[in-house]
Amino acid sequence: MDDLEPRLRAAMSGAAGPPPGGLMAGIRRRHRRHLIRVGAGSAAVLAALVLLAPPAAHALRSAVRGPGPAIGGLSTASPCPSNIPGLFGCSRYVGPSSSASPPGSPAKAAPGTILRDCQSENGGQQEIAGYRSRSVRAGPVWFVWARTANLHWKPGKPLGNGRLQAGGDPVAVQAGATVVVRVAPAARSRFQFLPNFNGTDSYRLRARPDGITFAACPASYLGPVTVFMVGYLDSGLSCVPLEVSVPGRQPVRVGLSSHGGTCPV
């Protein structure tokens, strides 16, 4: 057995108590489906299936499609950073955790941001049970487990030669909401969101989008919130200033402390 389960259980225990029953099995099932989806283009996969014996072909078709309707579209490979292996299905494919196809969204990325919509969700409320009291909330957004000292939303490990290890943590967004989270201008040279993870978990701070546009799934698909796994680089800030914007409202500023909780911004 690899060390995925012990490490995940340790993190969950420190952040939100014992993981709910069936969590590991669900994560492992999605992890396997995600690896299969991005192993090759869909055309190549189907061509290979034709050559397989019927029982094996049937099994692989089920794995590719999942228990519900086939999910169209492939994602660029995005391995998790090594410090969060396989958490919330982010290991290779950032995609639906539900068996049904995710509903489409008309949302567009705000200028200078990355778009994360229902097509790229990583779970629902059942996957982060007990998160509310340990999270920092800003409007319709929860920075999950941000009140847990020295475990989540912390600076990246320096790797030498100006490189950093990435961090990765969940963000929960109220069902149906579209919200933009940006890094405050003064901190953009030291904290950056990542569009995806690479295979080395070694990064340099460089020009990147300054925020993320989240377009959550409807409640009928995942429930009260949609969970997104977010990658970031933090070069040692003890307080990360963020701006949370909802259309038609004034932006809300919130500081995430590397020691847990909030900090003045």
N, C-alpha and C positions, 0 to 999 in steps of 0.2 A: 504493500500500500504506500502511495506517495504521501507527502506531508501536507497536501491540500486541506484535508478535513481537520487535522489538529490545529493548523494555523488559522483557518477560518473560525473554528469554534472558539479559539482563544480570543480572537478579535471581537467576535460577537458577545462573548462573555464579559469582556471589559467594557463594551459599549452599551449593550442593551439587554443583558441577562442571557440565559440559555437560549439558543436558537430554537424556533418553533419546530415541532415534529414535521418531518418530511422535507425540511429546507435543503439539506445536503443532497437528497435524492433528486429534488427538482433542479438544483443547480447543475448537478452532474448530467442529467438528461439534456438540459439545454446546451451545456458545454459540448456534449457529443454532437448534437444537431448542428451547432454553429460551426464546428470544425469541418463537418461534412459539407455544409453549404458553401464554404469558401475554398474547398480543396481544389476545385476546378470550375470552369464555366458550366452553366447549366446544360449547354449543348453537349459538352464533352462527357458530363456525367451520364446523360441519357444514352449517348452512344455506347458508353461502356456497359450500361445495364443490358443493352440488347445482347451482348456477348455472354452474359452470365447465365448460369442455370436458373430456371424459373424460381425455385425457392429463395436463392440468394438475391435475385433481382427484386423480388417482392419485398424482401427485408430492407434492401437499400433504398428502394423507392419510398418506403414508409419512413425511413430515417431522414431522407432528404425533405419530404413533404411535411413530416410531423403528423400528428393525429387528426389535424383539421385540414382545411383547404390549403393548397399549395401557396406559398408566400413568394411573390415575384420579386426579382431583383437580388443582386449580390452586393456585398459590401467589401470595400478594401480591407485586407487583413489588418487587424488591429490587436496584436497580443496585449494582454494585461502587463503592466509593470510587474517585476518579479516579487514585489512586496505585497501584491494582492492577486495571487494566482486564481483565475477562474471566477472571481467574485462577481455575482450578478450577470454571468454569461458574457463578460466583456472580453474573454480570452481571444477570440478570433472574429466574431461577428457580433456587432451591436444590433440586435434585432429582437423581434417580438418574443415575449415569454408566454403569451397566450397561444392556445392551439388554433384560434381563428385568425384570419388575415387582419392585420391592423388597419383601421380606417384611414383613408387618405386625409391630407390636411392642406388647406389653401395657404397656410402660413408661409411667409417669406422671411429670410434672415434680415434683421436690421443691418444697416450699413456697418461694415467692419466686424461682423459677428459670424459665428458658426451656427448653423441651424440644426437643432435636435428636435424631431417631431415624433409622432406616434410610431412611425416606421423604424425609429431607432431607440425605442424605450428599452429599459432593462428590468422591468418588473413593476409590481404594484405594492400596495400597502402591506399585503400579507407577507412580503419578503423582508420587511423592516419593522416587524412587530415591536411595539414599545418605543418607537423612535422619538415621539413628539417631545417628551420631557427632556430628552438628551440632545435635542436639535436646536439650532438658532433659526428663528423664523423671521422672514421679511416679506410681508404681504402674502402672496400665494405660494411662496417658496420656502422650503425647509432645507437648510444645510445640515444633512443628517449626521448625527453623532458629534456635531461640532462643539458640544458642551463637555465632551469626554477629554480630559486633560492628557496631552502627550500621546495620543493614539491616532486621532484623525485630524485632517486639515492641518498638517504640520509641515515644516520646511523639508525640502528634499535633501538627500544625502549627497555631499560633494564627491565627485568621482575623479577629480584631478583634470588638468588641462582645460579648465573652464567648463566642464561638463557636470550635469546634475542627474540624479535619479528622479524619475517622475513620481508624483503622488496621484492617488486616485480615490475618490470618495463619492458617495451617492448624494444626489440632490433630488428632493421630492417636490413635485409641482402639482398644485390643485387641479383636479380633473377639469378639462375644457379651457384652462387658462393659457394665454400666450403672454410670456414675460421675457424681458431682456435683462441679463445679468452681465454687467461690465466691471472690469477692474478700474478703479479710480485712476485718473491720468498720472498722478504722482508715483504710482506703484507699478506701472506697466513695464518698466525696465527690469523689475525684480520678480514679478508674478505674472504668469501667462497661462491661459487655458490651452490645452492641446486639442487639435482636431482629431487625432487618433494616437495610438501607441505604436511605437516601432518594435522591432524584434530584439533590440539590444538593451532597452531601458537606460539609454545614455543619450542626453540631449544637451543642446546649447540654447541659451537665451538668445532669441533673434526676433526679427519682426514677425509677428503673428496677429491673428484677429484679437481684438481687445475684449471680447466677450462672447456670450452664447445666447441665442434666441431659443427659448424652450416653448414648444407648442405641445401641451399635454394631451393625452388621449381623453376621449369622453368617459364619463363615469361608467357607462354601460359596457366598456371594454375591459378596464382594469380596476375600477372602483374609485374611491375618493381621491387618490393621488396617483401620478405616474412617476416612477423612479428612473432616473438617468444616472449612469455611471460617468463621472467627469474626471478627466485627466488634467493635470496642471503641473507647472514648474514653479517652485518657490525657492528663491535663492537665499532665504534666511530671514524673511520678514517675521517679526513677532506679532504684527497686527496687519492683516490683509484687508484693505478698504475696498468694498464693493458697492456698486450702485444697482439697485433693482428697480426696473421700470415696467409699468403696466400702461397700455394705451389709455390716454385720457386722464392720467394721474401724474402727480409730481413724483420724480424718482425718490426712492428711499435709500439712504446710505446705511450700511452696516459694516462693522469691523469684526473679522473672525480672528480671535486670539489663538496663537500657536499653543497656548497653555490651557485652552478650553474656554468656551464661552465667548463673550463679545469684548470689544475694546473700543475706546473713543476714536472717532474719525472726524 
